[in-house]
Amino acid sequence: MGSLLKFSVSLIFIILNLSASGGNPYRFSSGATELGMGSVCVMKTGFWSSFQNQALLAFNETLSAGVNYENRFNISQMGTRSAAILIPSGKASLGVIYSHFGYSEFRRQMAGVACGLPLSKKISAGIQADFFSEETSGEYENNYAITFEAGLLVRPSDKISLGIQLFNPIPNSIRKSNLPSTLRVGGGIILSKVLFAGAETEMSSGNKIILRTGFDFEAASNFFLRGGFSSENTSFTIGFGYLLRSIKLDLAFTTHEKLGITSAVSITYIIK
């Protein structure tokens, strides 16, 4: 009876996670900066967005580290904890990330190593290798998978950027796991020195197309206000950020039409 109860609880959390995720539950949850913008990030440089489009790593010039916590619907068992570090290395830049979702009875872990570099003055590219583990307590089978993802960024001008990112672009015929494939395409524009706006679309195998829009506005010196919308579960988002010397603190909230509010907090630190 105890094993059946544990399995039932784990199944409930799996279903909730699938219904709440942005199309692909295996993708790393974006940081609070990106979540506040409706998760519009494949074309905008940033610490956590570098793992949403690895081509953005080409613009990283600082050694920095960060942690992120996402609390889905105020349910601690559905929290996602993440830690990452960005390492500049000549013309290229490296990124290492670890993410943990769930609790003792059901957990999904992800670790990735990424690299991005410029191909020309207007084009950059990046790639990332991923390892996934999905584990449940008791006698149920655990799942493990290895895949990769890659991104491309094009800047036709100083104010316009276009991004494209592929996750798990492996044909069904040779797959050995149930990881879905995802394509994200988006564009952004710097409207002024203090305002950025963008939009993107996500197509994930087995899911509907998702549309996202968002903005990032520096309302005061080093204080940022963000907002966004996602067609996934008709979600609205709002976010705040503050930069204090080498430390950046971000907070974001997103709604779900049935399950309530998800919150996220990120702290990033420029080491050098």
C-alpha positions in Angstrom: 0.0 0.0 0.0 2.9 2.4 0.9 4.5 1.8 -2.5 1.2 2.4 -4.3 0.7 5.7 -2.4 4.2 6.8 -3.3 3.7 6.0 -6.9 0.3 7.8 -7.0 1.9 10.9 -5.4 4.8 10.8 -7.9 2.3 10.4 -10.8 0.4 13.5 -9.7 3.5 15.6 -9.6 4.6 14.3 -13.1 1.2 15.3 -14.5 1.4 18.7 -12.8 4.9 19.3 -14.2 3.9 18.3 -17.7 0.8 20.6 -17.6 2.8 23.5 -16.2 6.0 23.3 -18.3 6.6 25.5 -21.3 6.1 22.8 -23.9 9.1 20.7 -23.0 9.4 19.6 -19.4 13.0 18.5 -19.9 14.3 21.9 -20.8 16.1 23.9 -18.1 13.8 26.5 -16.5 14.9 30.0 -17.4 16.1 32.3 -14.6 14.0 35.0 -13.0 15.2 37.6 -15.5 13.9 35.6 -18.4 10.7 34.3 -16.6 9.7 37.9 -15.9 9.8 38.6 -19.6 7.5 35.6 -20.4 10.6 33.4 -21.0 11.5 35.4 -24.1 15.2 34.9 -24.2 16.7 33.2 -27.3 17.9 36.5 -28.7 18.7 38.5 -25.5 22.1 38.3 -23.9 22.0 37.3 -20.2 23.4 34.9 -17.7 20.6 32.3 -17.7 19.5 32.9 -21.3 23.0 31.7 -22.3 21.6 28.2 -21.6 18.5 28.8 -23.7 20.5 29.8 -26.7 24.2 28.8 -26.5 25.2 31.3 -29.2 24.6 34.0 -26.6 27.7 32.8 -24.7 29.8 34.4 -27.4 29.0 37.8 -25.8 30.0 36.8 -22.3 33.2 38.6 -21.1 33.1 38.0 -17.3 33.6 35.1 -15.0 30.3 34.8 -13.2 28.2 32.4 -11.2 24.5 32.2 -10.3 21.8 30.3 -8.5 18.1 30.1 -9.3 15.0 28.8 -7.5 11.6 28.3 -9.1 8.7 27.6 -6.8 5.8 26.2 -8.9 2.4 27.0 -7.4 3.8 27.3 -3.9 4.4 23.5 -3.8 7.9 22.7 -2.4 8.0 19.3 -4.0 7.7 21.0 -7.5 10.6 23.3 -6.9 13.5 23.6 -9.4 16.9 24.5 -8.0 19.7 25.5 -10.5 23.3 26.6 -10.3 25.6 27.7 -13.2 28.9 29.3 -14.0 30.1 31.2 -17.1 33.8 31.1 -18.0 35.3 33.4 -20.7 38.0 31.7 -22.7 39.6 33.7 -25.4 37.1 34.3 -28.2 34.9 31.6 -26.9 33.0 31.3 -23.6 32.0 28.2 -21.6 29.1 27.5 -19.4 28.3 24.7 -16.9 24.9 24.2 -15.4 23.1 21.8 -13.0 19.4 21.7 -12.4 17.3 19.6 -10.0 13.5 19.3 -10.0 11.3 17.4 -7.6 11.7 15.7 -4.3 12.8 12.4 -2.8 10.1 10.3 -4.4 10.4 11.8 -7.8 13.3 13.9 -9.1 14.6 15.0 -12.5 18.2 16.2 -12.7 20.0 17.8 -15.6 23.7 18.7 -16.1 25.1 20.5 -19.2 28.3 21.9 -20.6 28.0 24.6 -23.2 30.3 26.6 -25.5 29.6 29.6 -27.7 31.8 31.7 -30.0 31.4 34.3 -32.7 31.5 33.2 -36.4 31.6 36.7 -37.8 30.8 40.3 -36.7 27.0 39.6 -37.0 26.7 35.8 -36.4 27.5 33.6 -33.4 26.9 29.9 -32.6 26.9 27.6 -29.7 26.4 24.0 -28.6 25.7 22.2 -25.4 25.9 18.6 -24.2 23.2 17.4 -21.7 22.8 14.5 -19.3 19.3 13.8 -17.9 18.3 11.5 -15.1 14.7 10.8 -14.0 14.4 8.8 -10.8 11.6 7.5 -8.6 11.7 5.7 -5.3 10.9 2.0 -4.9 11.1 -0.6 -7.6 10.2 1.6 -10.5 12.6 2.0 -13.4 14.9 5.0 -13.6 15.5 6.8 -16.9 18.8 8.3 -18.1 19.5 10.1 -21.4 22.3 12.0 -23.1 21.6 14.5 -25.9 22.7 17.9 -27.2 21.3 21.3 -28.2 22.6 24.1 -30.3 21.8 27.7 -31.1 22.5 30.5 -33.6 22.3 34.3 -33.2 22.2 36.8 -36.0 22.5 40.6 -35.4 21.7 42.4 -38.7 22.1 45.7 -36.8 23.2 47.0 -33.4 19.5 47.1 -32.3 18.0 44.0 -33.8 18.8 40.4 -32.9 17.4 37.1 -34.2 17.9 33.8 -32.4 17.2 30.1 -33.2 17.7 27.2 -30.9 17.3 23.4 -31.3 17.0 21.0 -28.4 17.5 17.2 -29.0 17.6 17.4 -32.8 17.9 13.6 -33.1 15.6 11.7 -35.6 13.0 9.5 -34.1 14.4 6.4 -35.8 17.7 6.5 -33.8 16.4 7.8 -30.5 16.9 5.7 -27.4 15.0 7.9 -25.1 11.6 9.7 -24.8 13.1 13.2 -24.8 11.1 15.5 -27.0 12.6 17.8 -29.6 12.2 21.5 -29.4 12.7 24.4 -31.8 12.6 28.0 -30.6 12.8 31.0 -32.9 12.6 34.7 -31.8 13.5 38.3 -32.5 14.2 41.3 -30.4 14.8 45.0 -30.7 16.3 47.7 -28.6 13.7 50.5 -28.7 15.8 52.9 -26.6 18.7 52.8 -24.1 16.4 51.6 -21.4 13.8 49.4 -23.3 14.1 46.0 -25.0 11.2 44.1 -26.5 11.0 40.7 -28.0 8.8 37.8 -29.2 9.5 34.2 -29.9 7.7 30.9 -30.8 8.4 27.4 -29.5 7.5 24.2 -31.3 8.0 21.0 -29.3 7.2 17.4 -30.4 3.8 16.4 -29.1 2.7 19.9 -28.0 1.0 22.9 -29.5 3.0 25.9 -30.8 3.7 28.4 -28.0 3.9 32.2 -28.6 5.7 34.5 -26.2 6.2 38.2 -25.9 8.0 40.3 -23.3 9.9 43.5 -22.5 12.7 44.6 -20.2 12.6 48.2 -19.0 15.2 50.0 -16.9 12.8 52.1 -14.9 15.5 53.7 -12.7 19.3 53.5 -12.4 20.1 49.7 -12.0 16.4 48.9 -11.3 14.6 46.8 -14.0 10.9 46.2 -14.6 9.8 43.3 -16.8 6.5 41.9 -18.2 5.4 39.3 -20.7 2.8 36.9 -22.0 2.8 33.3 -23.1 0.0 31.5 -24.9 1.0 28.3 -22.9 -1.8 28.2 -20.3 -2.6 31.9 -21.0 0.2 33.0 -18.7 1.0 36.6 -17.7 4.4 37.4 -16.1 5.9 40.3 -14.2 9.5 40.6 -13.0 11.9 43.0 -11.1 15.7 43.2 -11.1 18.3 45.2 -9.2 22.0 45.5 -9.9 24.2 46.3 -6.9 27.9 46.4 -8.1 28.8 42.8 -8.9 25.6 41.2 -7.6 22.3 41.0 -9.6 19.1 40.1 -7.9 16.0 39.1 -9.9 12.4 38.2 -8.9 9.6 37.1 -11.2 6.0 35.8 -11.0 4.0 34.0 -13.7 0.3 33.0 -13.6 -1.4 29.8 -14.7 -5.0 29.8 -15.7 -5.8 26.8 -13.4 -3.0 26.1 -11.0 -2.1 29.5 -9.6 1.2 31.5 -9.4 4.8 30.4 -9.9 7.6 32.5 -8.4 11.3 32.5 -9.2 14.3 34.2 -7.7 17.8 34.4 -9.2 21.1 35.7 -7.8 24.1 36.2 -10.1 27.6 37.3 -9.1 30.3 38.7 -11.3 33.5 37.1 -10.0 35.9 38.8 -12.4 
